[in-house]
């Protein structure tokens, strides 16, 4: 899988989040990080992003691309466990938006 993938309806999804530059957001289906990168571009130094995926490859990619970014918290987990993950991080009740890309990823199916 490569970074060349472009998320479908990216701008529409981000507009729906009504992003605040200093907000806390969750990308619950990190995948290849297209949504996360676009969301991070809209956050300032006080903004935070929790990147979740249950796919080990996706989490390695998250570490490679965003591991040095202090605004990003990376966790290998399913979005089904988001409440517990948010509680562990002290984010419960503080999240400003959640993005879930529930479409099929053909490269992941190919693997």
C-alpha positions, -999 to +999 in steps of 0.1 A: +000+000+000+012+035-007+005+071+003-009+078-032-044+069-021-067+099-020-098+097+003-131+100-014-152+130-003-124+143+018-134+179+018-171+171+025-160+149+055-138+176+069-165+203+064-189+182+084-165+181+113-165+219+115-129+218+127-116+240+154-079+246+152-073+237+189-098+209+190-095+172+198-104+148+169-104+111+163-096+093+130-111+060+140-101+043+107-066+056+100-059+033+071-032+051+050-036+084+068-052+106+041-079+119+064-055+123+093-031+143+072-058+167+060-072+171+095-038+178+110-033+205+083-062+223+099-051+220+135-027+244+153-001+234+179-029+230+205-050+207+184-049+169+189-056+139+168-062+103+180-053+079+152-069+045+156-069+014+134-069-023+143-047-031+113-010-035+124+002-022+090-019+010+093-004+016+128+031+012+115+023+037+088+009+061+114+041+058+134+062+064+102+042+094+090+031+110+123+051+095+151+072+127+156+041+150+156+033+158+193-003+166+183-009+129+173-017+100+196-015+066+179-033+035+192-038+002+176-075-004+185-109-007+169-131+023+169-156+000+187-134+005+218-132+043+214-150+051+247-124+031+267-095+045+246-108+081+252-112+073+289-076+060+292-063+092+275-084+115+296-103+126+265-138+113+275-163+141+269-136+163+253-136+151+217-148+177+192-152+153+162-149+117+150-141+107+115-148+071+104-142+061+068-164+030+066-158+024+029-140-006+014-103-003+010-093-025-019-056-025-012-063-038+023-085-065+008-057-073-016-033-079+013 
